[in-house]
Amino acid sequence: MTRPTSKLDSIGEKVCSYFSIEDSAREKGLRLSRDSIRFSANAIRAVHRGEYDKARELIGSSQANVEEMSRTLAQHRELSHGGFVHNAQKEYAEACITLALVSGNELPEPDDLGIHYAAYLNGLAEAAGELRRHLLDTLRDGHIDRCEEILEAMDDIYSLLVTIDFHDALTGGLRRNTDMVRGVLERTRGDLTISLRQNQLAQKLEDFGDKLNRE
């Protein structure tokens, strides 16, 4: 009589073989994810320094890693929707979006980048934070008109994100990032308003001084 557990050895072999393949794919995916995130972060720093060509080069390296990660995990459905994939795609999207908005180029679409919509939206949210930094740098340089354009872009981003009213399981925790954008937008608008009023006051004082000198 065959024992009920006689197939356990063969089952164990199949399971171990399966997880061995999954583990190998996961390790490669993690490495590609880390490399992609590093390239994206360096690209964003290059954007803020005005080094757009270098930023594009770094984004290209990030893209190559994201694409290789997608190919590596194509046959591993559970892994392809893992957190490390989302994070790499999100950071890649953030770098692409930040470069486009700061340099005045057309905004890339998620399908063009080949990434999940949730990752794109969260990257868009984090790009709004990078726009605040760019606005403050621009404000220190005295380019008020450009600051208003940047603030308008931030407002447009928030106006879109607030309409994406779906469960966080679908959007990758977008609601939290949307709340972050709202806070960043309010602080930035306040900073810009104060600066504008200070400039107006300074101009009035200068005009008043000129008037006294003429008299």
C-alpha positions as CSV (number, residue, x, y, z in Angstrom):
1,M,0.0,0.0,0.0
2,T,1.4,3.4,-1.0
3,R,1.9,5.8,1.9
4,P,-0.2,9.0,1.7
5,T,3.0,11.1,2.0
6,S,5.0,9.2,-0.6
7,K,5.0,12.2,-3.0
8,L,6.3,14.7,-0.4
9,D,9.9,14.3,-1.6
10,S,9.0,15.1,-5.2
11,I,6.8,18.0,-4.1
12,G,9.6,19.3,-2.0
13,E,12.0,19.2,-4.9
14,K,9.6,21.1,-7.1
15,V,8.9,23.7,-4.5
16,C,12.6,24.2,-3.8
17,S,13.4,24.5,-7.5
18,Y,10.6,27.1,-7.9
19,F,11.7,29.2,-5.0
20,S,15.3,29.0,-6.1
21,I,14.4,30.5,-9.4
22,E,12.2,33.1,-7.8
23,D,15.0,34.0,-5.3
24,S,17.5,34.4,-8.1
25,A,15.2,36.7,-10.0
26,R,14.4,38.7,-6.9
27,E,18.1,39.2,-6.0
28,K,18.8,40.5,-9.6
29,G,15.7,42.7,-9.5
30,L,16.7,44.2,-6.1
31,R,20.2,45.1,-7.5
32,L,18.7,46.7,-10.6
33,S,16.2,48.6,-8.4
34,R,18.9,50.0,-6.2
35,D,21.0,51.0,-9.2
36,S,18.1,52.7,-10.9
37,I,17.2,54.6,-7.7
38,R,20.8,55.8,-7.3
39,F,20.9,57.0,-10.9
40,S,17.5,58.8,-10.6
41,A,18.6,60.6,-7.4
42,N,21.8,61.7,-9.0
43,A,19.9,62.9,-12.0
44,I,17.6,65.1,-9.8
45,R,20.7,66.6,-8.2
46,A,22.1,67.4,-11.6
47,V,18.8,69.1,-12.6
48,H,19.0,71.4,-9.6
49,R,22.5,72.3,-10.6
50,G,21.3,73.1,-14.1
51,E,23.3,70.2,-15.6
52,Y,20.6,69.0,-17.9
53,D,22.8,66.9,-20.2
54,K,24.3,65.0,-17.3
55,A,20.8,64.6,-15.9
56,R,19.6,63.1,-19.2
57,E,22.6,60.7,-19.2
58,L,21.8,59.5,-15.6
59,I,18.1,59.1,-16.5
60,G,19.1,57.0,-19.4
61,S,21.1,54.7,-17.0
62,S,18.1,54.6,-14.7
63,Q,15.8,53.7,-17.6
64,A,18.1,50.9,-18.7
65,N,17.9,49.4,-15.2
66,V,14.2,49.7,-15.0
67,E,13.7,48.1,-18.4
68,E,16.1,45.2,-17.5
69,M,14.3,44.7,-14.2
70,S,11.0,44.5,-16.1
71,R,12.5,41.8,-18.5
72,T,14.0,39.9,-15.6
73,L,10.7,39.8,-13.7
74,A,8.4,39.3,-16.7
75,Q,7.8,35.6,-15.8
76,H,7.6,36.3,-12.1
77,R,4.2,37.9,-11.6
78,E,4.4,38.2,-7.8
79,L,7.8,39.9,-7.9
80,S,6.9,42.2,-10.8
81,H,4.4,44.0,-8.5
82,G,6.8,44.1,-5.5
83,G,7.7,47.2,-3.5
84,F,11.2,47.4,-4.9
85,V,9.8,47.5,-8.5
86,H,7.4,50.3,-7.5
87,N,10.1,52.3,-5.8
88,A,12.5,52.1,-8.7
89,Q,9.8,53.1,-11.2
90,K,8.6,55.9,-8.9
91,E,12.1,57.4,-8.6
92,Y,12.7,57.1,-12.3
93,A,9.4,58.9,-13.0
94,E,10.3,61.6,-10.5
95,A,13.6,62.2,-12.2
96,C,12.0,62.4,-15.7
97,I,9.2,64.7,-14.5
98,T,11.5,67.0,-12.6
99,L,13.8,67.4,-15.6
100,A,10.9,68.1,-17.9
101,L,9.3,70.7,-15.7
102,V,12.5,72.5,-14.6
103,S,13.9,72.6,-18.1
104,G,10.6,73.6,-19.7
105,N,10.1,70.5,-21.8
106,E,7.0,68.5,-22.4
107,L,5.8,66.3,-19.5
108,P,6.5,62.5,-20.2
109,E,3.5,60.2,-20.0
110,P,3.6,56.9,-18.0
111,D,3.1,54.8,-21.1
112,D,6.1,56.5,-22.7
113,L,8.2,55.7,-19.7
114,G,7.0,52.1,-19.6
115,I,6.0,52.1,-15.9
116,H,3.0,51.4,-13.8
117,Y,0.5,54.2,-13.4
118,A,0.7,54.1,-9.6
119,A,4.5,54.6,-9.7
120,Y,4.1,57.4,-12.2
121,L,1.6,59.3,-10.0
122,N,3.7,58.9,-6.9
123,G,6.7,60.1,-8.8
124,L,4.6,63.1,-10.0
125,A,3.8,63.9,-6.4
126,E,7.4,63.8,-5.3
127,A,8.4,65.9,-8.3
128,A,6.2,68.6,-6.8
129,G,8.5,68.7,-3.8
130,E,11.5,69.1,-6.1
131,L,9.7,72.0,-7.8
132,R,9.5,73.7,-4.4
133,R,13.3,73.5,-4.1
134,H,13.6,74.9,-7.7
135,L,11.2,77.7,-6.9
136,L,13.1,78.8,-3.8
137,D,16.4,78.7,-5.8
138,T,14.7,80.8,-8.5
139,L,13.3,83.2,-5.9
140,R,16.7,83.9,-4.5
141,D,17.9,84.7,-8.0
142,G,15.1,87.3,-8.3
143,H,13.1,85.7,-11.2
144,I,9.6,86.3,-9.8
145,D,7.8,85.6,-13.1
146,R,9.4,82.2,-13.3
147,C,8.5,81.5,-9.7
148,E,4.8,82.0,-10.5
149,E,5.1,79.6,-13.4
150,I,6.6,76.9,-11.1
151,L,3.9,77.5,-8.5
152,E,1.2,77.1,-11.2
153,A,2.8,73.7,-12.3
154,M,2.7,72.6,-8.6
155,D,-0.9,73.6,-8.4
156,D,-1.7,71.7,-11.6
157,I,-0.1,68.5,-10.2
158,Y,-2.1,68.8,-7.0
159,S,-5.3,69.4,-8.9
160,L,-4.8,66.1,-10.8
161,L,-3.7,64.0,-7.8
162,V,-6.6,65.0,-5.7
163,T,-9.0,63.5,-8.3
164,I,-7.4,60.1,-8.1
165,D,-9.7,58.8,-5.4
166,F,-9.0,55.0,-5.3
167,H,-7.8,52.6,-2.7
168,D,-4.2,52.9,-1.6
169,A,-3.7,49.2,-2.6
170,L,-4.2,50.3,-6.2
171,T,-2.4,53.6,-6.1
172,G,0.6,52.6,-4.0
173,G,-0.2,54.9,-1.1
174,L,-0.9,57.9,-3.3
175,R,-3.2,59.6,-0.8
176,R,-0.3,60.2,1.6
177,N,1.8,61.7,-1.1
178,T,-1.2,63.9,-2.2
179,D,-1.5,65.2,1.3
180,M,2.3,65.9,1.2
181,V,1.9,67.9,-2.0
182,R,-0.9,70.0,-0.5
183,G,1.3,70.9,2.4
184,V,4.2,71.7,0.1
185,L,2.0,73.8,-2.1
186,E,0.6,75.8,0.7
187,R,4.0,76.5,2.2
188,T,5.4,77.5,-1.2
189,R,2.5,79.8,-1.9
190,G,3.0,81.4,1.4
191,D,6.8,81.9,0.9
192,L,6.2,83.4,-2.6
193,T,3.5,85.7,-1.3
194,I,5.7,87.0,1.5
195,S,8.5,87.6,-1.0
196,L,6.3,89.4,-3.4
197,R,5.0,91.7,-0.7
198,Q,8.5,92.4,0.5
199,N,9.5,93.3,-3.1
200,Q,6.5,95.6,-3.4
201,L,7.3,97.3,-0.1
202,A,10.9,97.8,-1.2
203,Q,9.8,99.3,-4.5
204,K,7.4,101.7,-2.7
205,L,10.2,102.8,-0.3
206,E,12.5,103.3,-3.2
207,D,9.9,105.3,-5.1
208,F,9.2,107.4,-2.0
209,G,12.9,108.1,-1.6
210,D,13.2,109.2,-5.2
211,K,10.3,111.5,-4.7
212,L,11.9,113.1,-1.6
213,N,15.1,113.6,-3.5
214,R,13.3,115.4,-6.3
215,E,11.6,117.7,-3.8
